[in-house]
Amino acid sequence: MLFDERLKENRRKLIDREKELEQLKVNMNRPLILVTGIRRIGKTSLLKVFLNELGTPLVLIDARELKQN
């Protein structure tokens, strides 16, 4: 398999995202940071690796299944 689709949780498994991790680190004291991009590009993995390196507890909520009545 060339590409593992599972979420990454450590930097060793995250491929070629050092620049993005550094940008998150530099901007982490801002009131709002948006991580945007097309589907399946690694946005969630990037955030999980960043937060794990900070030692910050996190809760991942998949809101795709939430429906508004």
N, CA, C and O atoms as a Maestro MAE file, in Angstrom:
{
 s_m_m2io_version
 :::
 2.0.0
}

f_m_ct {
 s_m_title
 :::
 protein
 m_atom[276] {
  # First column is atom index #
  i_m_mmod_type
  r_m_x_coord
  r_m_y_coord
  r_m_z_coord
  i_m_residue_number
  s_m_chain_name
  s_m_pdb_residue_name
  s_m_pdb_atom_name
  i_m_atomic_number
  :::
  1 25 0.854 -1.178 0.000 1 A "MET " " N  " 7
  2 3 0.000 0.000 0.000 1 A "MET " " CA " 6
  3 2 0.897 1.239 0.000 1 A "MET " " C  " 6
  4 15 1.828 1.333 0.801 1 A "MET " " O  " 8
  5 25 0.625 2.166 -0.877 2 A "LEU " " N  " 7
  6 3 1.430 3.380 -0.966 2 A "LEU " " CA " 6
  7 2 1.026 4.419 0.057 2 A "LEU " " C  " 6
  8 15 1.863 5.199 0.511 2 A "LEU " " O  " 8
  9 25 -0.241 4.442 0.427 3 A "PHE " " N  " 7
  10 3 -0.741 5.487 1.309 3 A "PHE " " CA " 6
  11 2 -1.687 4.890 2.329 3 A "PHE " " C  " 6
  12 15 -2.645 4.201 1.979 3 A "PHE " " O  " 8
  13 25 -1.411 5.160 3.593 4 A "ASP " " N  " 7
  14 3 -2.257 4.678 4.678 4 A "ASP " " CA " 6
  15 2 -3.305 5.744 4.977 4 A "ASP " " C  " 6
  16 15 -2.952 6.864 5.348 4 A "ASP " " O  " 8
  17 25 -4.579 5.419 4.824 5 A "GLU " " N  " 7
  18 3 -5.658 6.389 4.977 5 A "GLU " " CA " 6
  19 2 -6.050 6.668 6.420 5 A "GLU " " C  " 6
  20 15 -6.829 7.586 6.675 5 A "GLU " " O  " 8
  21 25 -5.527 5.893 7.375 6 A "ARG " " N  " 7
  22 3 -5.900 6.102 8.772 6 A "ARG " " CA " 6
  23 2 -5.323 7.412 9.301 6 A "ARG " " C  " 6
  24 15 -4.312 7.907 8.803 6 A "ARG " " O  " 8
  25 25 -5.998 7.975 10.339 7 A "LEU " " N  " 7
  26 3 -5.526 9.209 10.954 7 A "LEU " " CA " 6
  27 2 -4.147 9.012 11.561 7 A "LEU " " C  " 6
  28 15 -3.860 7.968 12.147 7 A "LEU " " O  " 8
  29 25 -3.297 10.017 11.420 8 A "LYS " " N  " 7
  30 3 -1.954 9.978 11.994 8 A "LYS " " CA " 6
  31 2 -1.988 10.682 13.342 8 A "LYS " " C  " 6
  32 15 -2.733 11.642 13.536 8 A "LYS " " O  " 8
  33 25 -1.164 10.189 14.279 9 A "GLU " " N  " 7
  34 3 -1.139 10.793 15.599 9 A "GLU " " CA " 6
  35 2 0.257 11.199 16.038 9 A "GLU " " C  " 6
  36 15 0.413 11.814 17.093 9 A "GLU " " O  " 8
  37 25 1.282 10.867 15.248 10 A "ASN " " N  " 7
  38 3 2.625 11.320 15.585 10 A "ASN " " CA " 6
  39 2 3.352 11.784 14.328 10 A "ASN " " C  " 6
  40 15 3.022 11.375 13.215 10 A "ASN " " O  " 8
  41 25 4.340 12.638 14.524 11 A "ARG " " N  " 7
  42 3 5.040 13.292 13.422 11 A "ARG " " CA " 6
  43 2 5.731 12.283 12.491 11 A "ARG " " C  " 6
  44 15 5.838 12.518 11.288 11 A "ARG " " O  " 8
  45 25 6.182 11.193 13.039 12 A "ARG " " N  " 7
  46 3 6.895 10.186 12.250 12 A "ARG " " CA " 6
  47 2 6.021 9.636 11.117 12 A "ARG " " C  " 6
  48 15 6.526 9.313 10.043 12 A "ARG " " O  " 8
  49 25 4.728 9.531 11.356 13 A "LYS " " N  " 7
  50 3 3.816 8.982 10.348 13 A "LYS " " CA " 6
  51 2 3.212 10.057 9.438 13 A "LYS " " C  " 6
  52 15 2.625 9.741 8.403 13 A "LYS " " O  " 8
  53 25 3.358 11.307 9.822 14 A "LEU " " N  " 7
  54 3 2.816 12.414 9.027 14 A "LEU " " CA " 6
  55 2 3.858 12.797 7.977 14 A "LEU " " C  " 6
  56 15 4.989 13.141 8.322 14 A "LEU " " O  " 8
  57 25 3.491 12.741 6.727 15 A "ILE " " N  " 7
  58 3 4.456 12.927 5.640 15 A "ILE " " CA " 6
  59 2 4.435 14.359 5.121 15 A "ILE " " C  " 6
  60 15 3.388 14.865 4.718 15 A "ILE " " O  " 8
  61 25 5.599 15.011 5.132 16 A "ASP " " N  " 7
  62 3 5.817 16.314 4.485 16 A "ASP " " CA " 6
  63 2 4.865 17.413 4.970 16 A "ASP " " C  " 6
  64 15 4.255 18.111 4.160 16 A "ASP " " O  " 8
  65 25 4.741 17.560 6.276 17 A "ARG " " N  " 7
  66 3 3.878 18.598 6.836 17 A "ARG " " CA " 6
  67 2 4.615 19.453 7.870 17 A "ARG " " C  " 6
  68 15 3.979 20.065 8.727 17 A "ARG " " O  " 8
  69 25 5.946 19.500 7.799 18 A "GLU " " N  " 7
  70 3 6.722 20.278 8.758 18 A "GLU " " CA " 6
  71 2 6.382 21.767 8.688 18 A "GLU " " C  " 6
  72 15 6.264 22.426 9.721 18 A "GLU " " O  " 8
  73 25 6.222 22.300 7.467 19 A "LYS " " N  " 7
  74 3 5.896 23.722 7.296 19 A "LYS " " CA " 6
  75 2 4.552 24.055 7.949 19 A "LYS " " C  " 6
  76 15 4.430 25.073 8.631 19 A "LYS " " O  " 8
  77 25 3.558 23.213 7.744 20 A "GLU " " N  " 7
  78 3 2.233 23.445 8.312 20 A "GLU " " CA " 6
  79 2 2.250 23.342 9.837 20 A "GLU " " C  " 6
  80 15 1.592 24.126 10.521 20 A "GLU " " O  " 8
  81 25 3.009 22.369 10.374 21 A "LEU " " N  " 7
  82 3 3.133 22.248 11.832 21 A "LEU " " CA " 6
  83 2 3.791 23.496 12.420 21 A "LEU " " C  " 6
  84 15 3.386 23.970 13.481 21 A "LEU " " O  " 8
  85 25 4.790 24.021 11.743 22 A "GLU " " N  " 7
  86 3 5.459 25.245 12.221 22 A "GLU " " CA " 6
  87 2 4.504 26.439 12.177 22 A "GLU " " C  " 6
  88 15 4.514 27.272 13.083 22 A "GLU " " O  " 8
  89 25 3.684 26.528 11.137 23 A "GLN " " N  " 7
  90 3 2.707 27.620 11.050 23 A "GLN " " CA " 6
  91 2 1.696 27.537 12.190 23 A "GLN " " C  " 6
  92 15 1.312 28.566 12.745 23 A "GLN " " O  " 8
  93 25 1.264 26.343 12.543 24 A "LEU " " N  " 7
  94 3 0.353 26.189 13.675 24 A "LEU " " CA " 6
  95 2 1.027 26.627 14.973 24 A "LEU " " C  " 6
  96 15 0.417 27.302 15.802 24 A "LEU " " O  " 8
  97 25 2.286 26.236 15.138 25 A "LYS " " N  " 7
  98 3 3.030 26.597 16.347 25 A "LYS " " CA " 6
  99 2 3.176 28.111 16.477 25 A "LYS " " C  " 6
  100 15 2.974 28.661 17.560 25 A "LYS " " O  " 8
  101 25 3.523 28.782 15.392 26 A "VAL " " N  " 7
  102 3 3.713 30.240 15.398 26 A "VAL " " CA " 6
  103 2 2.403 30.962 15.700 26 A "VAL " " C  " 6
  104 15 2.405 31.994 16.370 26 A "VAL " " O  " 8
  105 25 1.299 30.432 15.216 27 A "ASN " " N  " 7
  106 3 0.009 31.116 15.332 27 A "ASN " " CA " 6
  107 2 -0.883 30.581 16.446 27 A "ASN " " C  " 6
  108 15 -2.055 30.950 16.516 27 A "ASN " " O  " 8
  109 25 -0.366 29.731 17.309 28 A "MET " " N  " 7
  110 3 -1.236 29.064 18.267 28 A "MET " " CA " 6
  111 2 -1.853 29.998 19.310 28 A "MET " " C  " 6
  112 15 -2.836 29.612 19.944 28 A "MET " " O  " 8
  113 25 -1.333 31.183 19.514 29 A "ASN " " N  " 7
  114 3 -1.911 32.116 20.488 29 A "ASN " " CA " 6
  115 2 -2.950 33.054 19.871 29 A "ASN " " C  " 6
  116 15 -3.491 33.919 20.560 29 A "ASN " " O  " 8
  117 25 -3.220 32.890 18.616 30 A "ARG " " N  " 7
  118 3 -4.270 33.681 17.969 30 A "ARG " " CA " 6
  119 2 -5.630 33.156 18.434 30 A "ARG " " C  " 6
  120 15 -5.747 31.989 18.808 30 A "ARG " " O  " 8
  121 25 -6.655 34.009 18.411 31 A "PRO " " N  " 7
  122 3 -7.969 33.568 18.909 31 A "PRO " " CA " 6
  123 2 -8.631 32.494 18.037 31 A "PRO " " C  " 6
  124 15 -9.440 31.713 18.538 31 A "PRO " " O  " 8
  125 25 -8.304 32.444 16.752 32 A "LEU " " N  " 7
  126 3 -8.954 31.484 15.863 32 A "LEU " " CA " 6
  127 2 -7.970 31.072 14.777 32 A "LEU " " C  " 6
  128 15 -7.333 31.916 14.147 32 A "LEU " " O  " 8
  129 25 -7.857 29.777 14.568 33 A "ILE " " N  " 7
  130 3 -7.036 29.243 13.486 33 A "ILE " " CA " 6
  131 2 -7.918 28.322 12.666 33 A "ILE " " C  " 6
  132 15 -8.564 27.427 13.210 33 A "ILE " " O  " 8
  133 25 -7.949 28.536 11.364 34 A "LEU " " N  " 7
  134 3 -8.713 27.675 10.469 34 A "LEU " " CA " 6
  135 2 -7.754 26.812 9.668 34 A "LEU " " C  " 6
  136 15 -6.778 27.307 9.106 34 A "LEU " " O  " 8
  137 25 -8.034 25.540 9.621 35 A "VAL " " N  " 7
  138 3 -7.282 24.618 8.781 35 A "VAL " " CA " 6
  139 2 -8.250 24.168 7.697 35 A "VAL " " C  " 6
  140 15 -9.204 23.438 7.965 35 A "VAL " " O  " 8
  141 25 -7.998 24.608 6.484 36 A "THR " " N  " 7
  142 3 -8.927 24.329 5.387 36 A "THR " " CA " 6
  143 2 -8.237 23.555 4.279 36 A "THR " " C  " 6
  144 15 -7.010 23.538 4.185 36 A "THR " " O  " 8
  145 25 -9.027 22.925 3.456 37 A "GLY " " N  " 7
  146 3 -8.493 22.197 2.311 37 A "GLY " " CA " 6
  147 2 -9.530 21.220 1.798 37 A "GLY " " C  " 6
  148 15 -10.583 21.014 2.402 37 A "GLY " " O  " 8
  149 25 -9.200 20.629 0.671 38 A "ILE " " N  " 7
  150 3 -10.122 19.658 0.087 38 A "ILE " " CA " 6
  151 2 -10.182 18.411 0.961 38 A "ILE " " C  " 6
  152 15 -9.340 18.216 1.837 38 A "ILE " " O  " 8
  153 25 -11.170 17.582 0.720 39 A "ARG " " N  " 7
  154 3 -11.349 16.351 1.501 39 A "ARG " " CA " 6
  155 2 -10.148 15.429 1.360 39 A "ARG " " C  " 6
  156 15 -9.514 15.364 0.307 39 A "ARG " " O  " 8
  157 25 -9.843 14.706 2.461 40 A "ARG " " N  " 7
  158 3 -8.852 13.629 2.476 40 A "ARG " " CA " 6
  159 2 -7.417 14.103 2.235 40 A "ARG " " C  " 6
  160 15 -6.596 13.354 1.704 40 A "ARG " " O  " 8
  161 25 -7.112 15.358 2.627 41 A "ILE " " N  " 7
  162 3 -5.755 15.867 2.413 41 A "ILE " " CA " 6
  163 2 -4.895 15.813 3.682 41 A "ILE " " C  " 6
  164 15 -3.683 16.021 3.618 41 A "ILE " " O  " 8
  165 25 -5.522 15.532 4.842 42 A "GLY " " N  " 7
  166 3 -4.763 15.367 6.072 42 A "GLY " " CA " 6
  167 2 -4.945 16.470 7.101 42 A "GLY " " C  " 6
  168 15 -4.094 16.646 7.973 42 A "GLY " " O  " 8
  169 25 -6.032 17.209 7.017 43 A "LYS " " N  " 7
  170 3 -6.268 18.318 7.966 43 A "LYS " " CA " 6
  171 2 -6.407 17.809 9.398 43 A "LYS " " C  " 6
  172 15 -5.807 18.367 10.317 43 A "LYS " " O  " 8
  173 25 -7.186 16.767 9.587 44 A "THR " " N  " 7
  174 3 -7.395 16.229 10.932 44 A "THR " " CA " 6
  175 2 -6.114 15.607 11.469 44 A "THR " " C  " 6
  176 15 -5.784 15.792 12.640 44 A "THR " " O  " 8
  177 25 -5.390 14.877 10.635 45 A "SER " " N  " 7
  178 3 -4.119 14.289 11.071 45 A "SER " " CA " 6
  179 2 -3.134 15.381 11.475 45 A "SER " " C  " 6
  180 15 -2.431 15.241 12.476 45 A "SER " " O  " 8
  181 25 -3.077 16.454 10.713 46 A "LEU " " N  " 7
  182 3 -2.199 17.574 11.037 46 A "LEU " " CA " 6
  183 2 -2.528 18.138 12.417 46 A "LEU " " C  " 6
  184 15 -1.631 18.371 13.228 46 A "LEU " " O  " 8
  185 25 -3.805 18.355 12.677 47 A "LEU " " N  " 7
  186 3 -4.208 18.891 13.984 47 A "LEU " " CA " 6
  187 2 -3.942 17.901 15.112 47 A "LEU " " C  " 6
  188 15 -3.507 18.302 16.192 47 A "LEU " " O  " 8
  189 25 -4.193 16.629 14.883 48 A "LYS " " N  " 7
  190 3 -3.953 15.623 15.924 48 A "LYS " " CA " 6
  191 2 -2.473 15.536 16.282 48 A "LYS " " C  " 6
  192 15 -2.123 15.455 17.459 48 A "LYS " " O  " 8
  193 25 -1.603 15.553 15.277 49 A "VAL " " N  " 7
  194 3 -0.160 15.511 15.538 49 A "VAL " " CA " 6
  195 2 0.257 16.754 16.306 49 A "VAL " " C  " 6
  196 15 1.006 16.653 17.278 49 A "VAL " " O  " 8
  197 25 -0.211 17.921 15.890 50 A "PHE " " N  " 7
  198 3 0.132 19.181 16.551 50 A "PHE " " CA " 6
  199 2 -0.302 19.172 18.019 50 A "PHE " " C  " 6
  200 15 0.487 19.498 18.906 50 A "PHE " " O  " 8
  201 25 -1.542 18.804 18.266 51 A "LEU " " N  " 7
  202 3 -2.053 18.802 19.635 51 A "LEU " " CA " 6
  203 2 -1.386 17.728 20.490 51 A "LEU " " C  " 6
  204 15 -1.144 17.954 21.676 51 A "LEU " " O  " 8
  205 25 -1.087 16.574 19.916 52 A "ASN " " N  " 7
  206 3 -0.380 15.532 20.657 52 A "ASN " " CA " 6
  207 2 1.017 15.989 21.063 52 A "ASN " " C  " 6
  208 15 1.472 15.682 22.166 52 A "ASN " " O  " 8
  209 25 1.700 16.718 20.183 53 A "GLU " " N  " 7
  210 3 3.031 17.223 20.516 53 A "GLU " " CA " 6
  211 2 2.974 18.264 21.623 53 A "GLU " " C  " 6
  212 15 3.911 18.385 22.412 53 A "GLU " " O  " 8
  213 25 1.881 19.016 21.687 54 A "LEU " " N  " 7
  214 3 1.713 19.997 22.769 54 A "LEU " " CA " 6
  215 2 1.324 19.323 24.079 54 A "LEU " " C  " 6
  216 15 1.477 19.901 25.155 54 A "LEU " " O  " 8
  217 25 0.826 18.107 23.978 55 A "GLY " " N  " 7
  218 3 0.341 17.415 25.168 55 A "GLY " " CA " 6
  219 2 -1.038 17.898 25.582 55 A "GLY " " C  " 6
  220 15 -1.445 17.721 26.731 55 A "GLY " " O  " 8
  221 25 -1.755 18.505 24.654 56 A "THR " " N  " 7
  222 3 -3.079 19.042 24.918 56 A "THR " " CA " 6
  223 2 -4.125 17.940 24.779 56 A "THR " " C  " 6
  224 15 -4.161 17.244 23.764 56 A "THR " " O  " 8
  225 25 -4.976 17.778 25.794 57 A "PRO " " N  " 7
  226 3 -6.055 16.802 25.642 57 A "PRO " " CA " 6
  227 2 -6.986 17.223 24.502 57 A "PRO " " C  " 6
  228 15 -7.183 18.416 24.268 57 A "PRO " " O  " 8
  229 25 -7.548 16.262 23.806 58 A "LEU " " N  " 7
  230 3 -8.426 16.613 22.706 58 A "LEU " " CA " 6
  231 2 -9.590 15.644 22.635 58 A "LEU " " C  " 6
  232 15 -9.509 14.504 23.091 58 A "LEU " " O  " 8
  233 25 -10.657 16.121 22.059 59 A "VAL " " N  " 7
  234 3 -11.829 15.303 21.769 59 A "VAL " " CA " 6
  235 2 -12.115 15.504 20.294 59 A "VAL " " C  " 6
  236 15 -12.282 16.634 19.834 59 A "VAL " " O  " 8
  237 25 -12.170 14.419 19.562 60 A "LEU " " N  " 7
  238 3 -12.446 14.489 18.134 60 A "LEU " " CA " 6
  239 2 -13.924 14.178 17.908 60 A "LEU " " C  " 6
  240 15 -14.406 13.108 18.279 60 A "LEU " " O  " 8
  241 25 -14.631 15.116 17.303 61 A "ILE " " N  " 7
  242 3 -16.052 14.946 17.028 61 A "ILE " " CA " 6
  243 2 -16.251 14.943 15.517 61 A "ILE " " C  " 6
  244 15 -15.905 15.909 14.837 61 A "ILE " " O  " 8
  245 25 -16.803 13.865 15.003 62 A "ASP " " N  " 7
  246 3 -17.106 13.768 13.583 62 A "ASP " " CA " 6
  247 2 -18.529 14.280 13.385 62 A "ASP " " C  " 6
  248 15 -19.494 13.579 13.691 62 A "ASP " " O  " 8
  249 25 -18.653 15.487 12.880 63 A "ALA " " N  " 7
  250 3 -19.953 16.138 12.762 63 A "ALA " " CA " 6
  251 2 -20.658 15.840 11.448 63 A "ALA " " C  " 6
  252 15 -21.725 16.390 11.177 63 A "ALA " " O  " 8
  253 25 -20.071 14.975 10.634 64 A "ARG " " N  " 7
  254 3 -20.705 14.671 9.349 64 A "ARG " " CA " 6
  255 2 -22.062 14.009 9.505 64 A "ARG " " C  " 6
  256 15 -22.935 14.162 8.650 64 A "ARG " " O  " 8
  257 25 -22.243 13.275 10.591 65 A "GLU " " N  " 7
  258 3 -23.498 12.549 10.786 65 A "GLU " " CA " 6
  259 2 -24.553 13.360 11.535 65 A "GLU " " C  " 6
  260 15 -25.693 12.916 11.663 65 A "GLU " " O  " 8
  261 25 -24.192 14.530 12.026 66 A "LEU " " N  " 7
  262 3 -25.157 15.359 12.749 66 A "LEU " " CA " 6
  263 2 -26.136 15.969 11.751 66 A "LEU " " C  " 6
  264 15 -25.748 16.432 10.678 66 A "LEU " " O  " 8
  265 25 -27.391 15.960 12.122 67 A "LYS " " N  " 7
  266 3 -28.425 16.517 11.239 67 A "LYS " " CA " 6
  267 2 -29.212 17.564 12.009 67 A "LYS " " C  " 6
  268 15 -29.504 17.413 13.195 67 A "LYS " " O  " 8
  269 25 -29.540 18.615 11.303 68 A "GLN " " N  " 7
  270 3 -30.334 19.672 11.909 68 A "GLN " " CA " 6
  271 2 -31.812 19.409 11.620 68 A "GLN " " C  " 6
  272 15 -32.198 19.147 10.481 68 A "GLN " " O  " 8
  273 25 -32.634 19.483 12.675 69 A "ASN " " N  " 7
  274 3 -34.085 19.277 12.488 69 A "ASN " " CA " 6
  275 2 -34.803 20.569 12.318 69 A "ASN " " C  " 6
  276 15 -36.023 20.580 12.151 69 A "ASN " " O  " 8
  :::
 }
 m_bond[275] {
  # First column is bond index #
  i_m_from
  i_m_to
  i_m_order
  :::
  1 1 2 1
  2 2 3 1
  3 3 4 2
  4 3 5 1
  5 5 6 1
  6 6 7 1
  7 7 8 2
  8 7 9 1
  9 9 10 1
  10 10 11 1
  11 11 12 2
  12 11 13 1
  13 13 14 1
  14 14 15 1
  15 15 16 2
  16 15 17 1
  17 17 18 1
  18 18 19 1
  19 19 20 2
  20 19 21 1
  21 21 22 1
  22 22 23 1
  23 23 24 2
  24 23 25 1
  25 25 26 1
  26 26 27 1
  27 27 28 2
  28 27 29 1
  29 29 30 1
  30 30 31 1
  31 31 32 2
  32 31 33 1
  33 33 34 1
  34 34 35 1
  35 35 36 2
  36 35 37 1
  37 37 38 1
  38 38 39 1
  39 39 40 2
  40 39 41 1
  41 41 42 1
  42 42 43 1
  43 43 44 2
  44 43 45 1
  45 45 46 1
  46 46 47 1
  47 47 48 2
  48 47 49 1
  49 49 50 1
  50 50 51 1
  51 51 52 2
  52 51 53 1
  53 53 54 1
  54 54 55 1
  55 55 56 2
  56 55 57 1
  57 57 58 1
  58 58 59 1
  59 59 60 2
  60 59 61 1
  61 61 62 1
  62 62 63 1
  63 63 64 2
  64 63 65 1
  65 65 66 1
  66 66 67 1
  67 67 68 2
  68 67 69 1
  69 69 70 1
  70 70 71 1
  71 71 72 2
  72 71 73 1
  73 73 74 1
  74 74 75 1
  75 75 76 2
  76 75 77 1
  77 77 78 1
  78 78 79 1
  79 79 80 2
  80 79 81 1
  81 81 82 1
  82 82 83 1
  83 83 84 2
  84 83 85 1
  85 85 86 1
  86 86 87 1
  87 87 88 2
  88 87 89 1
  89 89 90 1
  90 90 91 1
  91 91 92 2
  92 91 93 1
  93 93 94 1
  94 94 95 1
  95 95 96 2
  96 95 97 1
  97 97 98 1
  98 98 99 1
  99 99 100 2
  100 99 101 1
  101 101 102 1
  102 102 103 1
  103 103 104 2
  104 103 105 1
  105 105 106 1
  106 106 107 1
  107 107 108 2
  108 107 109 1
  109 109 110 1
  110 110 111 1
  111 111 112 2
  112 111 113 1
  113 113 114 1
  114 114 115 1
  115 115 116 2
  116 115 117 1
  117 117 118 1
  118 118 119 1
  119 119 120 2
  120 119 121 1
  121 121 122 1
  122 122 123 1
  123 123 124 2
  124 123 125 1
  125 125 126 1
  126 126 127 1
  127 127 128 2
  128 127 129 1
  129 129 130 1
  130 130 131 1
  131 131 132 2
  132 131 133 1
  133 133 134 1
  134 134 135 1
  135 135 136 2
  136 135 137 1
  137 137 138 1
  138 138 139 1
  139 139 140 2
  140 139 141 1
  141 141 142 1
  142 142 143 1
  143 143 144 2
  144 143 145 1
  145 145 146 1
  146 146 147 1
  147 147 148 2
  148 147 149 1
  149 149 150 1
  150 150 151 1
  151 151 152 2
  152 151 153 1
  153 153 154 1
  154 154 155 1
  155 155 156 2
  156 155 157 1
  157 157 158 1
  158 158 159 1
  159 159 160 2
  160 159 161 1
  161 161 162 1
  162 162 163 1
  163 163 164 2
  164 163 165 1
  165 165 166 1
  166 166 167 1
  167 167 168 2
  168 167 169 1
  169 169 170 1
  170 170 171 1
  171 171 172 2
  172 171 173 1
  173 173 174 1
  174 174 175 1
  175 175 176 2
  176 175 177 1
  177 177 178 1
  178 178 179 1
  179 179 180 2
  180 179 181 1
  181 181 182 1
  182 182 183 1
  183 183 184 2
  184 183 185 1
  185 185 186 1
  186 186 187 1
  187 187 188 2
  188 187 189 1
  189 189 190 1
  190 190 191 1
  191 191 192 2
  192 191 193 1
  193 193 194 1
  194 194 195 1
  195 195 196 2
  196 195 197 1
  197 197 198 1
  198 198 199 1
  199 199 200 2
  200 199 201 1
  201 201 202 1
  202 202 203 1
  203 203 204 2
  204 203 205 1
  205 205 206 1
  206 206 207 1
  207 207 208 2
  208 207 209 1
  209 209 210 1
  210 210 211 1
  211 211 212 2
  212 211 213 1
  213 213 214 1
  214 214 215 1
  215 215 216 2
  216 215 217 1
  217 217 218 1
  218 218 219 1
  219 219 220 2
  220 219 221 1
  221 221 222 1
  222 222 223 1
  223 223 224 2
  224 223 225 1
  225 225 226 1
  226 226 227 1
  227 227 228 2
  228 227 229 1
  229 229 230 1
  230 230 231 1
  231 231 232 2
  232 231 233 1
  233 233 234 1
  234 234 235 1
  235 235 236 2
  236 235 237 1
  237 237 238 1
  238 238 239 1
  239 239 240 2
  240 239 241 1
  241 241 242 1
  242 242 243 1
  243 243 244 2
  244 243 245 1
  245 245 246 1
  246 246 247 1
  247 247 248 2
  248 247 249 1
  249 249 250 1
  250 250 251 1
  251 251 252 2
  252 251 253 1
  253 253 254 1
  254 254 255 1
  255 255 256 2
  256 255 257 1
  257 257 258 1
  258 258 259 1
  259 259 260 2
  260 259 261 1
  261 261 262 1
  262 262 263 1
  263 263 264 2
  264 263 265 1
  265 265 266 1
  266 266 267 1
  267 267 268 2
  268 267 269 1
  269 269 270 1
  270 270 271 1
  271 271 272 2
  272 271 273 1
  273 273 274 1
  274 274 275 1
  275 275 276 2
  :::
 }
}
